[in-house]
Structures are given as C-alpha cells and as structure tokens.
Amino acid sequence: MSRAKYLPTEERRNEAVEAVIELAAARNPEDITTTAIAGRMKLSQGALFRHFPTKDAIWCQVMEWVSNRLLERVDKVAGAEADPVDALEAMFLTHVKFVAERPGVPRILMGQLQRNGATAAKQVAQTLMRNYATRLHRILSAARASGAVSAKLDESAAATLFLGMIQGLVVQAQISGDYAKMCAEAPRVFAIYRAGITRGSPGKEKTE
C-alpha cells in the first residue's frame, strides 16, 4: 500500500489545494471536477470527501490557502524595507513571483470573484482583495507622510494601478504561456510606476 494513504488530515487538505492549483493552470477552474482532483491526488472520490464535506469546501480551502500564503509573503518582504516605496516594490515583485510559480492561482481567484451568489470561497476571495488593498493604502499613506512620494499623490488611483500592473502581466503571461517572462519584466514595469508616484516628492527618485 502507498504510504500517501496515511497522510494526516491537514497534509491531505493541503495536497488537495496543490492539486486544484495545478489543474487550474491548464483548464477552466469551473470545469475541475472532484473526480479530477481525486485522480490528481491518486485517491478515490470517497477518500477525498472524507476530508471535505462538499466541493465548495474544497474551493474555500483553496482560497484560504492562497490568501494566507500571499499575504504572509507580501507582509514579510514589505516589513523588511525601511523605505515605503521599496516596500511597495518588494510586494510587487513577490506577488508576481507567487503567481509565476502558481499560474492556476489568478484563474481561481477571478473565477471565484465572478461567481453568482455569496459562496464561502467567494467571500474569502473578496476579503483577500480588501486586505491587500488595505495594505497598499497603508504603505502609500506612509510614503506620503514621509515625503517619499508626491504630496499630491492619489492613493486610491495608485493602489488601483499597482494591482492593474500585476493583472496586466498575468494576462500577458496567460496569452503567451511564458510565466518566466513576467518575472523578468516586473522590475522594469515597477520602475515606471516608481517614477510616476515619486515625481514631485522631496526625496530623490531611485535610479537604476
């Protein structure tokens, strides 16, 4: 018998998350069945449902995993930077790398946000977006207070643009299938963003 059959519940649930993310990288998340998930894990459907009462519970677990991992990573790198604009850059590059390593994540996130009704997974996705935006606003506010960016900076627009740049890189990677390229382009994209938000600030724009 396979040793994998005796994995603890938490490990098995994380394995299911990884299976869903891997499957979503190659197909529409809405088309992923519990049969496909169980097959990816080399389990029967019955064994899968011993860890998840419903398919929606699987999607909720996936969204909670994505939310926790992504926020943990961006918080860690942003907290290590004394300069708020450097913190934004660290967040940006880390987020892009997170997606490049898991192409299924943006497909799953957008799929959940577009679902009708208030599912548990959709609520987790919405909370993730709110929490991420809160972090951006907090850092941008600190940047204005310190003079690191222009005093006239529109923080809301700057936060929207930050997320839009990531989404743009993701869409291009999905079209080309080249996720390594988005990591290579991310520093150049952020350099343009940095120049825009720091123009007119008392501090000096970062030179490359």
C-alpha positions in Angstrom: 0.0 0.0 0.0 1.0 3.6 -0.7 2.4 5.5 2.3 0.5 8.5 1.0 -2.8 7.0 2.1 -1.9 7.7 5.7 -1.1 11.4 5.4 -2.5 13.5 8.3 -5.7 15.3 7.5 -4.1 18.8 7.3 -1.4 17.5 4.9 -4.1 15.8 2.8 -6.1 19.0 2.6 -3.0 20.9 1.5 -2.3 18.3 -1.1 -5.9 18.9 -2.4 -5.2 22.6 -2.6 -2.0 21.9 -4.6 -3.9 19.6 -6.9 -6.6 22.2 -7.6 -4.0 24.9 -8.3 -2.1 22.6 -10.7 -5.3 21.6 -12.5 -6.4 25.3 -12.8 -3.2 26.2 -14.6 -4.3 24.1 -17.6 -8.1 24.3 -17.6 -11.0 26.5 -16.6 -11.4 26.2 -12.8 -15.2 25.8 -13.3 -14.5 22.6 -15.2 -12.4 21.0 -12.5 -14.4 18.1 -11.0 -13.9 16.2 -7.8 -13.0 13.2 -9.9 -10.2 15.1 -11.5 -9.0 16.4 -8.1 -9.1 12.9 -6.5 -7.3 11.5 -9.6 -4.5 14.1 -9.3 -4.1 13.1 -5.7 -4.3 9.3 -6.6 -7.3 8.9 -4.3 -10.9 7.8 -4.7 -13.6 10.3 -4.6 -14.8 8.8 -1.3 -11.4 9.3 0.2 -11.4 12.9 -0.9 -14.8 13.6 0.6 -13.5 12.2 4.0 -11.5 15.4 4.2 -14.0 17.8 2.5 -17.8 17.5 3.0 -18.6 19.3 -0.3 -16.9 20.6 -3.4 -17.5 24.1 -2.2 -15.5 23.2 0.9 -12.5 22.4 -1.3 -12.7 25.7 -3.1 -13.0 27.5 0.2 -9.8 25.7 1.4 -8.0 26.7 -1.8 -8.9 30.4 -1.4 -7.9 30.4 2.3 -4.6 28.8 1.4 -4.0 31.4 -1.4 -5.0 34.3 0.9 -2.8 33.2 3.8 0.3 32.4 1.7 0.1 35.5 -0.4 -0.4 37.9 2.4 2.2 36.2 4.6 4.8 36.7 1.8 4.0 40.3 0.9 3.9 41.2 4.6 7.3 39.6 5.2 9.0 41.4 2.4 7.3 44.8 2.9 8.1 44.7 6.6 11.8 44.2 5.8 12.0 47.5 4.0 12.5 50.9 5.8 11.5 52.9 2.7 7.8 52.6 1.9 8.4 52.8 -1.9 10.9 50.0 -1.6 8.3 48.1 0.4 5.9 48.5 -2.5 8.4 47.2 -4.9 9.2 44.2 -2.7 5.4 43.5 -2.5 5.1 43.8 -6.3 8.0 41.5 -7.2 6.9 39.0 -4.6 3.3 38.9 -5.8 4.4 38.4 -9.4 6.8 35.6 -8.4 4.0 34.0 -6.4 1.7 33.9 -9.5 4.5 32.8 -11.8 5.1 29.8 -9.6 1.4 29.0 -9.5 -0.3 30.0 -12.8 -3.6 28.5 -11.6 -4.0 31.0 -8.7 -5.2 34.0 -10.8 -7.6 31.8 -12.7 -9.1 30.5 -9.5 -9.3 34.0 -7.9 -11.0 35.6 -10.8 -13.3 32.6 -11.2 -14.4 32.9 -7.6 -14.9 36.6 -7.8 -17.1 36.2 -10.9 -19.4 33.6 -9.4 -23.0 34.4 -8.7 -24.2 34.3 -5.1 -22.3 34.6 -1.9 -20.3 31.4 -1.6 -17.8 30.9 1.2 -14.9 30.8 -1.3 -16.0 34.0 -3.0 -16.2 35.7 0.4 -12.6 34.6 1.2 -11.6 36.0 -2.3 -13.3 39.3 -1.6 -11.7 39.5 1.8 -8.3 38.8 0.3 -8.7 41.7 -2.2 -9.9 44.1 0.6 -7.0 43.1 2.9 -4.5 43.5 0.1 -5.9 47.0 -0.8 -5.7 48.0 2.9 -2.0 47.1 2.9 -1.4 49.2 -0.2 -3.2 52.2 1.2 -1.4 52.0 4.4 2.0 51.9 2.7 1.1 54.7 0.3 -0.1 56.8 3.1 3.1 56.3 5.0 5.0 57.2 1.8 3.1 60.5 1.5 3.7 61.3 5.2 7.4 60.7 4.9 7.8 62.6 1.6 8.8 59.5 -0.3 6.1 60.2 -2.9 4.4 63.3 -4.1 2.1 65.0 -1.6 -0.5 65.3 -4.3 -0.5 61.5 -5.0 -4.0 60.0 -5.4 -3.5 57.0 -3.1 -6.7 55.2 -4.4 -5.6 55.5 -8.0 -2.1 54.5 -7.1 -3.4 51.3 -5.4 -5.6 50.5 -8.4 -2.7 51.0 -10.8 -0.5 48.7 -8.6 -3.0 45.9 -8.9 -3.6 46.7 -12.6 0.1 46.2 -13.4 0.1 42.8 -11.8 -3.1 41.9 -13.7 -1.6 43.1 -16.9 1.5 41.0 -16.5 -0.7 38.0 -15.6 -2.9 38.4 -18.7 0.2 38.6 -21.0 1.7 35.5 -19.4 -1.6 33.6 -19.8 -1.7 34.6 -23.5 2.0 33.7 -24.2 2.3 30.8 -21.7 5.6 32.4 -20.6 5.4 33.0 -16.9 9.1 33.4 -16.5 8.9 36.5 -18.7 6.6 38.2 -16.3 9.2 37.9 -13.6 11.8 39.4 -15.9 9.6 42.3 -16.9 8.3 43.1 -13.4 11.3 45.2 -12.3 11.1 47.4 -15.4 7.3 47.8 -15.0 7.7 48.9 -11.4 10.5 51.3 -12.3 7.9 53.2 -14.4 5.4 53.1 -11.5 8.1 54.4 -9.1 8.9 57.3 -11.3 5.3 58.2 -11.5 4.5 58.2 -7.8 7.7 59.9 -6.7 7.7 62.7 -9.2 7.4 66.0 -7.3 8.4 64.4 -4.0 11.1 66.0 -1.8 13.1 62.8 -2.0 15.1 61.6 -4.9 13.8 59.1 -7.4 15.5 55.8 -7.4 18.0 55.4 -10.2 18.6 52.1 -11.9 
